[in-house]
């Protein structure tokens, strides 16, 4: 949220309320929404339960994900650009309190929906605190930072979307969620490379800092290929062919291979642009899987 829209909202809301809103990072909500609804659509097709879906979206995307990103900002105090937020304002005084309240409200409301949703959401809430809040602060511990994100965004987000329907997950869908966990293992280093200096300044030892840019990008390429292997297995178990999956794989290769070859010449700004290209590739993957695994009959 930048430019004239951001300026207009700041004049309308005032600088402090606007700071709270920005640290929820609403620009991520469309991406989170798409990945969440992937599970719902693969469970129900066009017969989506609108009320349950809208309520589940509010609990998982707005309260849980918004609270997760805000509680992260409350302890990071970033000065440079961060994911989905350029020129972040100084975290307001009660950002931790507001974000913690959002997470606890998400936890409570989640249990009004079927158990698979409720427990997927509950695990994400717990991981949100473990990820950002000292003294645990797993985001500062190489390896753990990746595991939390792979489980939370990659695996549990579509699982929660499926879970709100009340239907038991199918075997191909479960394999699909593990594929997305691997794909987030590919995406996560790309979200961190341009923030290396900020992380070093705080003393955080992320996976990218531990491995270095070259190994992190090689890992991303390998995990992306393994993820597409999982997708292929799930698709072949539930559909007639691979079709669009080749498009997804090709786009990821176009993003990652030049990055791996040329990363030494890239500025932090270029790495940030690469991250957003990878997010676009993720969207193509979601669409490809949705088309190929759409419920039939």
BELVEN-V666499 format. One record per backbone hydrogen bond with DSSP energy under -0.5 kcal/mol. CO is the residue of the C=O (numbers start at 1). NH is the residue of the N-H. E is the energy in kcal/mol with one decimal. If there is no record, write none. Layout:
CO&NH&E  CO&NH&E
This chain:
2&5&-0.7  2&6&-0.7  3&7&-2.2  4&8&-2.7  5&9&-2.5  6&10&-2.2  7&11&-2.0  8&12&-2.0  9&13&-3.3  10&14&-2.2  14&18&-1.9  15&19&-1.8  16&20&-1.8  17&21&-2.2  18&22&-2.8  19&23&-1.9  20&24&-0.6  21&24&-1.2  22&25&-1.6  25&28&-2.2  26&29&-0.8  26&30&-0.6  28&31&-0.6  28&32&-2.5  29&33&-3.2  30&34&-2.2  31&35&-2.0  32&36&-2.4  33&37&-3.0  34&38&-1.2  35&39&-0.8  36&39&-0.8  36&40&-1.0  37&41&-3.0  38&42&-2.2  39&43&-1.5  40&44&-2.2  41&45&-2.7  44&47&-1.7  46&48&-0.8  48&50&-1.0  49&53&-2.6  50&54&-2.7  51&55&-2.5  52&56&-2.8  53&57&-2.7  54&58&-2.0  55&59&-2.4  56&60&-2.8  57&61&-2.6  57&62&-1.2  58&63&-2.5  59&64&-1.9  60&65&-1.9  61&66&-1.2  63&67&-1.8  64&68&-2.2  65&69&-2.4  66&70&-2.1  67&71&-2.5  68&72&-1.5  69&73&-1.9  70&74&-2.1  71&75&-0.8  72&75&-0.7  72&76&-1.8  73&77&-1.8  82&85&-2.3  85&82&-2.6  92&95&-1.8  94&98&-2.6  95&99&-2.7  96&100&-2.6  97&101&-2.2  98&102&-2.2  99&103&-2.1  100&104&-2.5  101&105&-2.4  102&106&-2.4  103&107&-2.3  104&108&-2.2  105&109&-2.7  106&110&-2.1  107&111&-0.7  108&111&-0.9  109&112&-2.0  110&113&-1.6  114&117&-0.6  114&118&-2.5  115&119&-2.9  116&120&-1.7  117&121&-2.8  118&122&-2.3  119&123&-2.3  120&124&-1.7  121&125&-2.2  122&126&-2.3  123&127&-2.6  124&128&-1.9  125&129&-1.4  126&130&-2.2  127&131&-2.3  128&132&-1.5  129&133&-2.2  130&138&-3.0  131&139&-2.3  133&136&-0.5  133&137&-2.1  137&140&-1.8  138&141&-1.9  140&142&-0.6  140&205&-1.5  141&144&-0.9  141&145&-1.6  143&147&-2.2  144&148&-2.4  145&149&-1.4  146&150&-2.8  147&151&-2.4  148&152&-2.7  149&153&-1.9  149&154&-1.4  150&155&-1.8  151&156&-3.2  152&157&-0.7  155&159&-1.3  156&160&-2.5  157&161&-1.9  158&162&-2.3  159&163&-2.7  160&164&-1.7  162&165&-1.8  162&167&-0.5  163&166&-1.6  170&174&-2.2  171&175&-2.2  172&176&-2.0  173&177&-2.2  174&178&-1.6  175&179&-2.0  176&180&-2.1  177&181&-1.7  178&182&-2.0  179&183&-2.3  180&184&-2.2  181&185&-1.3  182&186&-1.2  183&187&-2.1  184&188&-3.2  185&189&-0.6  186&190&-0.5  187&190&-0.8  187&191&-1.1  188&191&-1.0  188&192&-0.6  189&192&-1.0  189&193&-1.6  192&195&-1.6  193&196&-1.4  195&199&-2.4  196&200&-2.6  197&201&-2.2  198&202&-1.5  199&203&-0.9  199&204&-2.2  200&203&-0.5  204&206&-0.7  205&142&-0.8  206&210&-2.3  207&211&-2.9  208&212&-2.7  212&216&-2.0  213&217&-2.3  214&218&-2.1  215&219&-2.6  216&220&-2.2  217&221&-2.1  218&222&-2.3  219&223&-2.9  220&224&-2.1  221&225&-1.8  222&226&-2.3  223&227&-2.5  224&228&-2.0  225&229&-1.4  226&230&-1.8  227&231&-2.4  228&232&-2.3  229&233&-2.0  230&234&-2.5  231&235&-3.0  232&236&-2.5  233&237&-1.5  234&238&-0.9  235&238&-0.8  235&239&-2.3  242&245&-2.9  243&246&-1.6  244&247&-0.5  244&248&-1.9  245&249&-2.5  246&250&-2.4  247&251&-2.3  248&252&-2.2  249&253&-2.2  250&254&-2.0  251&255&-1.7  252&256&-2.9  253&257&-2.2  255&259&-0.8  256&260&-2.7  257&261&-1.9  258&262&-2.7  259&263&-1.2  262&265&-2.0  263&266&-1.2  267&271&-2.3  268&272&-2.2  269&273&-2.1  270&274&-2.1  271&275&-1.9  272&276&-1.7  273&277&-1.8  274&278&-2.1  275&279&-1.9  276&280&-1.6  277&281&-2.0  278&282&-2.3  279&283&-1.9  280&284&-1.8  281&285&-2.0  282&286&-2.5  283&287&-2.3  284&288&-2.6  285&289&-2.7  286&290&-2.4  287&291&-2.5  288&292&-2.2  289&293&-2.4  290&294&-0.5  291&294&-0.5  295&297&-0.5
